[in-house]
Amino acid sequence: MAAVPAQRPPRPAGPGPVLPAVAGRSVPRAVPSAGFDPSAGFDPSSGFGPVPGPAAGAGPAGAPPEPAAVVLPWAAGPAWTPAPPAEEPVRIECVPWLPGTEAESAEAAARRELKAVRYLFWHGRVAEGTAALERFQAGQPAGAEPAGLRELRSWLGYWFRSLFPQPGPAAGAGTTDGLAVLGGLLAGLPAEESVLKAERILRDGRLGGGSVESLTSALTVLVYADRADRAARWCEPIAARTAAANCSSTWHALFSALRAEVALRQGDLRTAEEAARAAFARIRPEGWGVAVGYPLSTMISVRTALGRHEDAARYLALAVPAETFQTPAGLHYLYARGGHLLAVGRPEEALADFRACGELMARWDVDHLPGLVPWRVGAARAELALGRRGPAVALADRQLAALGPAGHSRVRGMALRARAAAGEPAERTGLLERAVSALEDAGDSAQLAAALGELSATHRVQGELGLARSAERRARPGGLQSARPGGPRPLPADPPAAPPAGRGRVPAGRPGGGPPAAGGVFN
């Protein structure tokens, strides 16, 4: 401290505010929260937490930055009035370590640099992150692998798969780390084997440190393996452990985003909306970086399912980093946007988004995971809305063939619904009955209610009034009745006439930004 006026009263007793010591950064006394436009679709009453900044000491890989002085006005205590602004403030010099103490260890320095690399990628600064990672690796002794480098590679292999391809499915075998199991699933590890490993991690894992990433990755394995029913059963015990462990805001936000996606896939729209709001309450949209597509896509899908299309459009109007579309979060966003565009009568634009999902999944070698996003089902629905039965049937049939004889109950039920709507009247009853059975197994109440509604309508067209009333009654009890108004709308038995030529073109500034529409037909 350079100067403290003699008349300054002593600091009040008790713990004061903890100020982050970040070398080379000025820390203001108070950072006003950025304003938020309620018209963007968010409820201002829900509250939004601060945007998490980089970790202490974060910076580009290499030598630590030169320390810089940070000028802090003296904090006002409850029992006295701060001095006039003319008085000299307290000056604090931030240095890498205190004089007389030992320098930062090599291991601590490596962890700090790797954390800075991850921060750059998280916020979409891919070129800077890649350069920083290369500098870090070049500075390591031959054959050495610092702690954390392997985990960072696994993390990058999930988020930026096209830039950091991963080894084959053996990478997820015999491991107790959720991120490695997730990488194995993406690389082709059988879904059931991945689910067993993920549930073992969820059962035995503890909250804290690196286990947070492992647990969220294990939950993601269940979602992508199309086992949202199992993921839903794990959400409550993990939430109880979270409350007992006093976890960080980042953990709460990540877990809330996953819980929202699980609830959406179970047809529980109310829980999905509440959890997505909780995710944004912990981390504002701009603080999510490239991962913003996860909670944002859930809110878009919920609003679309509820028929509140103007709200969905407001969420789509929020800026999304371009680098999001190099990550799985971009797939979720494109799929949600396609569903919204289809619901508001813009099937050509919706089809472009669904096919863009397909092209990205093929490029990243994850097209064997329809539980990530079932883009063929969405594309079939869009083709049907355009009056093109043939392509719709082909897409639904290809999706069903790729699923095999067992597993993927939710995607199977959705594909059977699309196939029944696009097929001949004589085959609709059998297809819809199979869809109902699959969706009952999956536990998706909204999709199940919609399938039962379509089955009831098919029976009525065929003059089978008793069977129609039976299917209608099955859609009413319990959660199905409450889920029905917000659930997926029934697919039309007969598609509408094709729109006039040129309709549905994607405007240059279409909501939400994102990559250009995929050209050509993706088979």
C-alpha positions in Angstrom: 0.0 0.0 0.0 1.5 3.3 -1.1 -0.5 5.7 1.1 -3.4 5.5 3.6 -4.7 8.9 4.9 -4.1 9.2 8.6 -7.7 10.2 9.3 -9.0 7.0 7.7 -11.0 5.1 10.3 -10.0 1.4 10.8 -11.7 -1.2 8.7 -14.8 -2.6 10.4 -14.4 -6.0 12.1 -15.6 -9.1 10.3 -14.9 -10.6 6.9 -14.8 -8.2 4.0 -15.4 -8.8 0.4 -13.0 -11.1 -1.3 -11.4 -9.5 -4.4 -10.0 -11.6 -7.2 -6.3 -11.1 -7.6 -5.8 -11.3 -11.3 -2.4 -10.2 -12.5 -2.5 -7.6 -15.1 -6.3 -6.8 -14.8 -7.9 -3.8 -13.2 -10.6 -4.8 -10.7 -13.3 -2.1 -10.4 -15.0 -1.6 -7.1 -18.4 -2.5 -8.4 -19.3 -4.0 -11.7 -22.9 -3.1 -12.6 -24.9 -5.9 -14.0 -25.5 -5.6 -17.8 -29.0 -4.7 -18.6 -31.3 -7.4 -20.0 -34.1 -6.9 -22.4 -37.2 -8.7 -21.3 -38.4 -8.6 -24.9 -35.7 -11.1 -25.6 -37.8 -13.8 -24.1 -36.3 -14.0 -20.6 -38.3 -13.3 -17.4 -36.4 -10.6 -15.5 -38.0 -11.7 -12.3 -36.0 -15.0 -12.5 -32.8 -13.1 -11.7 -29.5 -13.6 -13.5 -26.2 -14.2 -11.8 -22.8 -12.7 -12.7 -20.9 -13.8 -15.7 -18.1 -16.0 -14.6 -14.8 -14.6 -15.8 -11.5 -16.4 -16.3 -9.9 -18.1 -13.4 -7.3 -16.3 -11.3 -4.0 -16.1 -13.2 -5.6 -17.0 -16.5 -3.9 -15.7 -19.5 -2.3 -16.9 -22.7 0.0 -19.9 -22.3 3.6 -18.9 -21.8 5.3 -16.6 -19.3 3.0 -15.0 -16.7 2.0 -11.4 -17.5 3.8 -8.5 -15.9 2.0 -7.4 -12.7 0.0 -4.2 -13.0 -1.2 -1.9 -10.3 -4.9 -2.1 -9.3 -6.4 1.0 -7.8 -9.2 0.3 -5.4 -11.3 2.9 -3.6 -11.5 2.1 0.1 -14.7 0.1 0.8 -17.3 1.8 2.8 -18.2 0.1 6.1 -21.6 0.2 7.8 -20.5 2.5 10.6 -18.7 5.3 8.8 -18.9 7.4 5.7 -16.2 7.2 3.0 -13.9 10.1 2.6 -14.4 12.6 -0.2 -13.1 11.4 -3.6 -10.3 13.9 -3.5 -8.4 11.8 -0.9 -5.7 9.5 -2.2 -7.0 6.0 -2.7 -5.3 2.8 -1.6 -2.9 1.3 -4.1 -2.4 -2.4 -4.2 0.4 -4.0 -6.3 -0.6 -7.4 -7.7 2.4 -9.7 -8.1 2.6 -13.4 -9.2 3.7 -14.3 -5.6 4.7 -12.6 -2.4 8.3 -11.7 -1.8 10.1 -14.3 0.2 7.9 -17.2 -0.9 8.8 -19.9 -3.3 8.0 -19.5 -7.0 5.1 -21.2 -8.6 5.7 -24.9 -9.1 6.0 -26.3 -12.6 2.9 -28.4 -12.0 0.9 -25.5 -10.8 2.1 -23.4 -13.8 1.1 -26.1 -16.2 -2.4 -26.4 -14.7 -2.8 -22.6 -14.9 -1.8 -22.6 -18.6 -4.0 -25.5 -19.5 -6.9 -23.8 -17.7 -6.3 -20.6 -19.8 -6.3 -22.7 -23.0 -9.7 -24.2 -22.0 -11.0 -20.8 -21.3 -10.1 -19.6 -24.8 -11.9 -22.5 -26.5 -14.9 -22.1 -24.2 -15.4 -18.6 -25.4 -15.0 -19.5 -29.0 -11.4 -18.0 -29.4 -10.4 -21.1 -31.3 -7.4 -19.7 -33.2 -5.9 -18.3 -30.0 -6.6 -21.5 -28.0 -5.0 -23.6 -30.7 -1.9 -21.4 -30.8 -1.7 -21.4 -27.0 -2.0 -25.2 -26.8 0.8 -25.6 -29.4 3.1 -23.3 -27.5 2.4 -25.2 -24.3 3.2 -28.6 -25.9 6.3 -27.2 -27.6 7.6 -26.1 -24.2 7.3 -29.5 -22.5 10.2 -31.9 -22.2 10.3 -34.8 -24.7 8.0 -37.6 -23.7 6.5 -35.6 -20.7 2.7 -35.2 -20.3 1.8 -32.8 -17.6 -1.2 -33.6 -15.4 -4.4 -32.3 -17.0 -3.2 -32.5 -20.6 -4.9 -35.8 -21.4 -8.1 -34.5 -19.8 -7.9 -31.3 -21.9 -7.5 -33.4 -25.1 -10.6 -35.4 -24.1 -12.5 -32.2 -23.4 -11.5 -30.7 -26.8 -12.3 -34.0 -28.5 -15.9 -33.6 -27.3 -16.4 -29.9 -27.9 -14.4 -29.5 -31.1 -14.4 -32.9 -32.6 -13.5 -31.8 -36.1 -10.4 -30.1 -34.8 -9.3 -32.7 -32.3 -10.3 -36.2 -33.6 -10.3 -38.9 -30.9 -9.2 -42.6 -31.0 -11.6 -45.4 -31.4 -14.2 -46.8 -29.0 -11.6 -48.5 -26.8 -10.9 -45.0 -25.4 -14.0 -45.4 -23.2 -13.3 -48.9 -22.0 -12.4 -49.8 -18.5 -12.5 -46.2 -17.2 -14.1 -44.4 -14.3 -14.0 -41.0 -15.9 -17.3 -39.8 -17.4 -15.6 -37.7 -20.1 -13.7 -40.7 -21.4 -16.9 -42.8 -21.5 -18.6 -40.0 -23.4 -15.7 -39.9 -25.9 -16.0 -43.6 -26.3 -19.7 -43.4 -27.0 -19.1 -40.8 -29.7 -16.4 -43.0 -31.2 -18.7 -46.0 -31.4 -18.7 -47.8 -28.0 -22.0 -49.7 -27.8 -24.7 -47.6 -26.2 -25.7 -50.2 -23.6 -22.1 -50.6 -22.5 -21.7 -46.9 -22.3 -24.9 -46.6 -20.2 -23.6 -49.2 -17.7 -20.3 -47.3 -17.3 -22.0 -44.0 -17.0 -24.4 -45.2 -14.3 -21.5 -46.7 -12.3 -19.8 -43.3 -12.3 -23.1 -41.5 -11.3 -23.5 -44.0 -8.4 -19.9 -43.9 -7.1 -18.8 -40.4 -8.0 -18.4 -37.6 -5.5 -19.1 -33.9 -6.2 -16.0 -31.7 -6.2 -13.0 -30.9 -8.3 -12.7 -32.7 -11.6 -15.6 -35.1 -10.6 -18.1 -32.3 -11.6 -17.0 -32.7 -15.3 -17.1 -36.5 -14.9 -20.6 -36.5 -13.6 -22.1 -34.1 -16.1 -20.4 -36.1 -18.9 -21.9 -39.3 -17.5 -25.4 -37.8 -17.6 -24.7 -36.7 -21.2 -23.9 -40.3 -22.0 -27.4 -41.3 -20.9 -29.0 -38.6 -22.9 -27.1 -39.3 -26.1 -27.6 -43.0 -25.7 -31.4 -42.2 -25.9 -31.9 -43.2 -22.3 -33.4 -40.0 -20.9 -35.6 -42.2 -18.7 -32.5 -43.4 -16.8 -31.0 -39.9 -16.8 -34.2 -38.5 -15.2 -34.0 -41.1 -12.4 -30.4 -39.9 -11.6 -31.3 -36.1 -11.5 -33.0 -36.2 -8.1 -30.2 -38.0 -6.2 -27.6 -35.8 -7.8 -29.6 -32.7 -7.0 -29.7 -33.8 -3.3 -26.0 -34.4 -3.3 -25.5 -31.0 -4.9 -27.4 -29.3 -2.1 -25.4 -31.1 0.5 -22.0 -30.4 -1.1 -22.5 -26.6 -1.5 -21.3 -26.7 -5.1 -20.2 -23.8 -7.3 -22.5 -21.8 -9.5 -20.9 -23.3 -12.6 -21.8 -26.8 -11.5 -25.4 -25.7 -10.7 -25.6 -24.1 -14.2 -24.3 -27.1 -16.0 -26.4 -29.6 -14.1 -29.5 -27.4 -14.6 -28.9 -27.3 -18.4 -28.6 -31.1 -18.5 -31.7 -31.5 -16.3 -33.6 -29.2 -18.6 -32.7 -31.3 -21.6 -33.6 -34.6 -19.8 -37.0 -33.1 -18.8 -37.7 -32.0 -22.4 -37.0 -35.5 -23.7 -39.4 -36.8 -21.1 -42.2 -34.5 -22.2 -42.1 -32.6 -18.8 -42.1 -29.1 -20.3 -42.6 -27.3 -17.0 -39.5 -28.8 -15.4 -37.6 -28.3 -18.6 -38.4 -24.6 -18.6 -37.7 -24.1 -14.9 -34.3 -25.9 -15.2 -33.3 -23.9 -18.2 -34.1 -20.7 -16.4 -32.1 -21.9 -13.5 -29.1 -22.4 -15.8 -29.4 -18.9 -17.1 -29.9 -17.6 -13.6 -26.5 -19.0 -12.6 -24.6 -17.9 -15.8 -25.9 -15.2 -18.1 -26.2 -16.2 -21.8 -23.0 -14.4 -22.8 -21.1 -16.2 -20.1 -22.0 -19.6 -21.5 -19.6 -19.1 -24.5 -20.0 -21.8 -27.2 -22.1 -23.9 -24.8 -25.0 -21.5 -24.9 -26.7 -23.7 -27.5 -27.6 -26.2 -24.8 -29.9 -24.2 -22.5 -31.0 -21.9 -25.3 -32.2 -24.8 -27.5 -34.2 -26.2 -24.6 -36.0 -22.9 -24.1 -36.7 -22.6 -27.9 -38.1 -26.2 -28.0 -40.3 -25.6 -24.9 -41.7 -22.4 -26.2 -42.3 -24.1 -29.6 -44.1 -27.0 -28.0 -46.3 -24.7 -26.0 -47.2 -22.8 -29.2 -45.6 -19.6 -27.9 -43.8 -18.9 -31.1 -43.1 -15.3 -30.5 -41.2 -16.1 -27.4 -39.2 -18.8 -29.2 -38.3 -16.2 -31.9 -37.0 -13.9 -29.2 -34.7 -16.6 -27.9 -33.6 -17.2 -31.5 -32.8 -13.5 -31.8 -30.1 -13.7 -29.1 -26.6 -13.7 -30.5 -24.9 -17.1 -30.6 -21.1 -17.3 -31.2 -20.3 -18.6 -34.7 -18.0 -21.2 -33.1 -21.0 -22.8 -31.4 -21.7 -24.6 -34.7 -18.4 -26.4 -34.4 -19.7 -28.1 -31.2 -22.5 -30.4 -30.2 -24.3 -27.5 -28.7 -24.7 -26.1 -32.2 -26.5 -29.3 -33.2 -29.0 -28.9 -30.4 -29.5 -25.3 -31.5 -30.0 -26.1 -35.2 -32.5 -28.9 -34.3 -34.5 -26.6 -32.0 -34.5 -23.9 -34.6 -35.6 -26.3 -37.3 -38.5 -27.4 -35.1 -39.6 -23.8 -34.5 -39.4 -23.0 -38.2 -41.5 -26.0 -39.0 -44.1 -25.1 -36.4 -44.5 -21.6 -37.9 -45.0 -22.8 -41.5 -41.5 -22.4 -42.9 -40.7 -26.0 -43.8 -38.0 -25.3 -46.4 -35.9 -23.4 -43.8 -36.6 -26.1 -41.3 -35.4 -28.8 -43.7 -32.2 -26.8 -44.3 -31.5 -26.8 -40.5 -32.2 -30.5 -40.1 -30.0 -31.4 -43.1 -27.2 -29.1 -41.7 -27.4 -31.2 -38.5 -27.0 -34.4 -40.6 -24.0 -33.0 -42.5 -22.2 -32.0 -39.3 -22.9 -35.3 -37.6 -21.5 -37.2 -40.7 -18.4 -34.9 -40.7 -17.8 -35.6 -37.0 -18.5 -39.3 -37.3 -21.3 -39.3 -34.8 -24.2 -40.0 -37.1 -24.6 -43.4 -35.4 -26.0 -41.6 -32.4 -29.6 -40.4 -33.3 -30.0 -39.7 -29.6 -27.8 -36.7 -30.0 -30.3 -35.1 -32.4 -32.7 -37.3 -34.6 -32.2 -35.1 -37.6 -33.8 -37.6 -40.1 -37.1 -37.5 -38.1 -37.1 -33.7 -38.3 -36.3 -33.8 -42.0 -39.0 -36.3 -42.7 -41.5 -34.1 -41.0 -40.4 -31.1 -43.0 -40.6 -33.1 -46.3 -44.1 -34.2 -45.3 -45.1 -30.5 -44.6 -43.8 -29.7 -48.1 -46.1 -32.4 -49.6 -43.3 -34.8 -50.5 -44.3 -38.2 -49.3 -41.6 -40.2 -51.0 -38.6 -38.4 -49.4 -40.4 -38.4 -46.0 -40.9 -42.2 -46.2 -37.3 -42.7 -47.3 -35.9 -40.7 -44.4 -38.1 -42.4 -41.8 -37.2 -45.8 -43.1 -33.5 -45.1 -43.1 -33.7 -43.9 -39.5 -35.6 -47.0 -38.4 -33.1 -49.3 -40.3 -30.1 -47.5 -38.6 -31.7 -48.1 -35.1 -31.6 -51.9 -35.5 -34.0 -54.3 -33.8 -33.7 -53.0 -30.2 -32.9 -49.9 -28.2 -33.4 -46.1 -28.9 -37.1 -46.3 -27.9 -37.7 -42.6 -28.0 -36.2 -42.0 -31.5 -37.8 -45.2 -32.7 -41.3 -43.9 -31.6 -40.7 -40.6 -33.2 -39.6 -42.2 -36.5 -42.6 -44.5 -36.5 -44.9 -41.5 -36.1 -43.3 -39.8 -39.0 -43.4 -43.0 -41.1 -47.1 -43.5 -40.3 -48.0 -40.0 -41.3 -46.1 -40.3 -44.6 -47.3 -43.9 -45.4 -50.4 -45.4 -46.8 -53.6 -45.3 -44.8 -53.7 -49.1 -44.5 -50.4 -49.3 -42.7 -50.9 -46.3 -40.3 -52.6 -48.2 -37.5 -49.8 -50.8 -37.1 -47.1 -48.2 -37.3 -48.8 -46.0 -34.7 -49.3 -48.9 -32.3 -45.6 -49.7 -32.5 -44.9 -46.0 -31.9 -47.1 -46.0 -28.8 -45.3 -49.1 -27.5 -41.9 -47.6 -28.1 -42.8 -44.2 -26.5 -44.2 -45.9 -23.5 -40.9 -47.7 -23.0 -39.0 -44.4 -23.4 -41.2 -42.5 -20.9 -41.8 -39.4 -23.2 -45.2 -38.4 -22.1 -45.6 -35.6 -24.7 -44.6 -37.8 -27.7 -46.8 -40.6 -26.3 -49.8 -38.4 -26.0 -49.4 -37.1 -29.5 -49.0 -40.7 -30.9 -52.2 -41.8 -29.1 -54.0 -38.8 -30.5 -52.9 -39.8 -34.0 -53.9 -43.4 -33.4 -57.3 -42.3 -32.2 -57.8 -40.1 -35.3 -56.8 -43.0 -37.5 -59.3 -45.3 -35.9 -62.0 -42.7 -36.4 -61.2 -42.4 -40.1 -61.5 -46.1 -40.4 -64.8 -46.2 -38.6 -63.5 -48.0 -35.5 -65.1 -45.7 -32.9 -64.6 -48.0 -30.0 -60.8 -48.2 -30.6 -60.7 -44.5 -31.2 -62.2 -43.8 -27.8 -59.9 -46.3 -26.1 -56.8 -44.6 -27.5 -58.2 -41.2 -26.5 -58.8 -42.5 -22.9 -55.2 -43.7 -22.8 -54.0 -40.3 -23.6 -55.9 -38.6 -20.8 -54.8 -40.1 -17.4 -52.1 -38.6 -15.2 -49.2 -36.8 -16.8 -50.4 -37.5 -20.4 -53.3 -35.2 -20.0 -51.3 -32.4 -18.6 -48.5 -32.9 -21.2 -50.9 -33.0 -24.2 -51.4 -29.2 -24.6 -47.7 -28.6 -24.7 -46.7 -31.7 -26.5 -45.8 -32.3 -30.1 -48.7 -31.6 -32.4 -50.1 -34.6 -34.3 -48.6 -35.1 -37.7 -51.2 -34.7 -40.5 -52.5 -37.8 -42.1 -52.4 -36.1 -45.5 -49.7 -33.5 -46.1 -50.7 -30.0 -47.3 -50.1 -28.9 -50.9 -46.6 -27.7 -51.7 -46.1 -24.0 -51.1 -45.5 -21.6 -53.9 -42.0 -21.6 -55.4 -39.5 -19.5 -53.5 -41.4 -19.7 -50.2 -39.4 -20.6 -47.2 -36.1 -19.2 -48.4 -33.7 -18.5 -45.5 -33.2 -14.7 -45.2 -29.7 -13.5 -44.8 -30.4 -12.3 -41.2 -32.5 -15.2 -40.1 -33.0 -15.5 -36.3 -30.2 -16.7 -34.3 -27.5 -16.6 -37.0 -25.7 -19.8 -37.5 -24.1 -21.5 -40.5 -25.5 -21.2 -44.0 -28.1 -23.8 -45.0 -26.7 -27.1 -46.3 -26.6 -27.3 -50.0 -27.9 -30.2 -51.9 -29.6 -33.3 -50.6 -28.0 -35.2 -47.7 -28.6 -38.9 -48.0 
